[in-house]
Amino acid sequence: MSSPIAEEQNPVGLTPAVQWLLVANVAIYFLQQTVVRPDDMVGMFAFTGVNAMQRWWTPITYQFVHGDIWHILFNMIALWQFGPRVERLFGTSRFVRYYLVCGLGGALMHYAWTSIGGANGGALIGASAAVIGVMYAFAHAWPRTMLLFFGVIPMQVRWYVFGFTAISVVFGVTGTQGSVAHFAHVGGLLTGMLLVRLPSARKLGTWQDRFNQAPELPEDDTPRAVPRSAMRPPRSGEATDAADDVVARSNALVQRRPPTALPQRPAVTAAVAPAQTATEELNTLLDKMSNGGGKAGLTTREQERLQELAELLRSQGR
């Protein structure tokens, strides 16, 4: 699979699960090339759908075995580009579950397609299905993020994911690039879509509350946690990960519990009363950010308070 290069570097660096997945995949590939013969590794850990009950480990282990240097390189670049922000949005444990379940979805789709006589049969290896699931989650949360496809062509991430999926379907049906399991890619994306979008999938991990665009509750009682991209077209350099994190977590908080009263503290500005609730104070800061050019429009004290509110939401497990 091809992997785009993001326009801006991820300021948070590698998150724990992404780092572990990168190390595990690279270490296993190194073993393939130096200690264990590649054919033996594929025979032991690849998913084929044959004797699946006896080979119960293969729907997971196939995700860590790769065919050649380009296969693992493209997958790991994409995981490095998209994974950290998605992991920070989900939390580490939910991100790992999401990643592995998307890989399982890819295996099931591959097996279903080959069972009806579709092209691209044979053993399934690689992290592509899981990674395309992560890419979908990124595109759903930040659809207008600009990428440089092959380092040259600028496009929004949502169109990249859509185009990649369309190509996978066409190539899978026609048998183009017969060594590539295109429908495993489609299965990973559809599984990610199920977990992220469908209300009935909440019990699989309560994913959807991380992506609600705005609360449908009375305006005066809820944080106006509407992403800036929904209020007006984003300006270059305006978006910040800290504000995105507050937005996503406040959306989740609104859906699950009423506003929480904060202890009295010195006023942030003359317009913010000491006894404000968390939601009222968050409203004030978000309004000021939207009207004053993003986080740069806040004073140093207000930026510190914004971070405190984010930590409060994290401590409550939202």
Secondary structure, 3 states (H helix, E strand, C coil): CCCCEECCCCCCCCCHHHHHHHHHHHHHHHHHHHCCCHHHHHHHHCECCCCCCCCCCHHHHHHHCCCCHHHHHHHHHHHHHHHHHHHHHHCHHHHHHHHHHHHHHHHHHHHHHHHCCCCCCCCECCCHHHHHHHHHHHHHHCCCCEEEECCCEEEEHHHHHHHHHHHHHHHHHHCCCCCCCHHHHHHHHHHHHHHHHCHHHHHHCCCHHHCCCCCCCCHHHCCCCCCHHHHCCCCCCCCCHHHHHHHHHHHHHHHHCCCCECCCCCCCCCCCCCCCEHHHHHHHHHHHHHHCCHHHHCCHHHHHHHHHHHHHHHHCCC
